[in-house]
Amino acid sequence: MARAVLKKTRILIIDEATANVDYKTDQIIQKTIREQFSECTVLTIAHRLATVVDSSRILCLSEGEVKDFDKPSVLLSDESTILFELTRKLSPNERKFIFDIAFGRVSFTDKIEALPLLDSKTEDENKIKDKLISESQTDLRHRNGGRE
């Protein structure tokens, strides 16, 4: 990316640049891209919806064919689109967040501040996690002769 900044490239293609980072780091990278390449065409390939949902256009492919291409708000208004279908797999918080961004109800700055909501789990998920941790600690104490 540094090379692209120095060369003042007019077209930037980013392929899964933030796939292995947390949401907060993703947004810092996205903010940098938006600032450094504001006069540039940026093509972002990503699976994380929050990474691309505030783009001016989204292109959805399936088996190498273009299936959908439009503004995020238009795609999310049509239940037959791939983008809409992908949101069905998200948690309720994450899904609301994606729609809020696409429809302009959340600004880019708000987007970063709201990120902890995306990492929050449902009450049931937290109970399951706590139970697994408790069972693991009990198992560890048992293997250590009652010591932690």
Secondary structure, DSSP 8 states (H G I E B T S, - for coil): -HHHHHHT-SEEEEESTTTTS-HHHHHHHHHHHHHHTTTSEEEEE-S-HHHHTTSS-EEEEETTEEEEEE-HHHHHT-TTSHHHHHHTTS-HHHHHHHHHHHTTSS-HHHHHHTHHHHH---HHHHHHHHHHHHHHHHHHHHHTTT--
